[in-house]
Amino acid sequence: MNEDADPIARASLIVAHDGANAYDAVVPPIAQTSLFTFPSYEEMNETYKGNRVRPTYTRGLNPTVRHFEEMIARLEGGEDALGFASGMAAISSTVMSFVRPGDRLVCVRHVYPDAYRLFETLLKSYGVETVYVDGRDEAAVARALPGAALFYLESPTSWSMDALDVASLATLARKHGVVTAIDNSWASPVFQQPLSLGVDLVLHSASKYIGGHSDVVAGVVTGSKALVGRVRSTTYPYLGGKLSPFDAWLLIRGLRTLPARMKAHEAAALHIARRLAAHPLVEAVLHPGLGNTLPPGLSGTSGLFSFTFTEDVDIPTFADRLRLFKLGVSWGGHESLVVPALVVHNQAAGPNSAVDFGISPRMVRLHVGLEGAEALWADLGGAIEAARI
Ligand SMILES: *Cc1c(COP(=O)(O)O)cnc(C)c1O
């Protein structure tokens, strides 16, 4: 693929061309079935012997799920992909396929909080140690990598939105023979294809932009046949976090409009980020598209970013005065959402990455949806004025 090609045009062509469906249906039918019968003993026996690949049971292989996996593999440039019941199922099944007791995992700082909690609770109890490094500090990464079982990345990172030089980090990991996995949910396969930057495995919470309509929780991993095959044989069948056919069908529908939606999220979020950056009650805006150029391989920006208020804003009042922006976690759908970091700081028991990572309680995370940038800015600007102390 030509690197200079328009990322929206590239992705639009991929999601538009799908091959033939039964009945020449423009939308693929849903194989909503738990099992598949065999026409003969011979066919059953050959399938069990591994001489024939065909669906047997939906926890293993389902045609609708496979259709979704193939679309993701094409978008990311992977040889194979595997769908999951959630982003966390994809993350946990993938990471646990590459680490054993006594192993060390290297992880960039500010990853998705539940990935961090997985490493700090379950994996720790299984004897896997996780070392956190600032992904912008390549010398620190180089010191941490030797002997590691896996290098786990996310870029841009959660809340702090550090846009990492993924290609350089992947090259470094290759040099030390360490397998890399990256959470690419933020950029989506439209704006970043980490496999082309040298990363080994790409993970998505498909609950975000890939689904795109806030009606499905799902995940996916893609990469080479060999590495996805390792996940498929090591954890996938036994942890059993499989993607359902109906959810796969919703994701296929979501993918059709992914490029168009990403373009709209990018434009609206940049508009609002620039207005916030110029606002006297805003101390800092954390958006990879403001100021500096994007790192190589990141060809656009999405609708999720953070900013920090000065001391002169009452954050609960601000949150309650918003009308278009709804208070809610997750992101990637049509609707605009806001999360004040204060609630994360006040969160009950358990490892709390917001506090551990020093995320300021004056920070607010926005997901800019598709309601229209001017109306969204009017909503935000009004709420900020109403919350001025
Ligand atoms: C939501 C999210 C996840 C987890 O995905 P689920 O589908 O909720 O399990 C992982 N990574 C990032 C960056 C996310 O935002």
The ligand as an SDF file (V2000), in Angstrom:
LIG
                    3D

 15 15  0  0  0  0  0  0  0  0999 V2000
  -12.3320    0.0440   26.0830 C   0  0  0  0  0  0  0  0  0  0  0  0
  -10.9000   -0.2250   25.8560 C   0  0  0  0  0  0  0  0  0  0  0  0
  -10.3650   -1.4990   26.0120 C   0  0  0  0  0  0  0  0  0  0  0  0
  -11.1840   -2.6660   26.5320 C   0  0  0  0  0  0  0  0  0  0  0  0
  -12.1460   -3.0480   25.6390 O   0  0  0  0  0  0  0  0  0  0  0  0
  -13.5380   -3.7480   26.0830 P   0  0  0  0  0  0  0  0  0  0  0  0
  -14.1740   -4.0070   24.7600 O   0  0  0  0  0  0  0  0  0  0  0  0
  -14.2590   -2.7620   26.9280 O   0  0  0  0  0  0  0  0  0  0  0  0
  -13.1890   -4.9780   26.8290 O   0  0  0  0  0  0  0  0  0  0  0  0
   -9.0360   -1.6880   25.7040 C   0  0  0  0  0  0  0  0  0  0  0  0
   -8.2630   -0.6810   25.2950 N   0  0  0  0  0  0  0  0  0  0  0  0
   -8.7250    0.5750   25.1620 C   0  0  0  0  0  0  0  0  0  0  0  0
   -7.8100    1.6460   24.7090 C   0  0  0  0  0  0  0  0  0  0  0  0
  -10.0560    0.8350   25.4440 C   0  0  0  0  0  0  0  0  0  0  0  0
  -10.5190    2.0900   25.3380 O   0  0  0  0  0  0  0  0  0  0  0  0
  1  2  1  0
  2  3  1  0
  2 14  2  0
  3  4  1  0
  3 10  2  0
  4  5  1  0
  5  6  1  0
  6  7  2  0
  6  8  1  0
  6  9  1  0
 10 11  1  0
 11 12  2  0
 12 13  1  0
 12 14  1  0
 14 15  1  0
M  END
$$$$
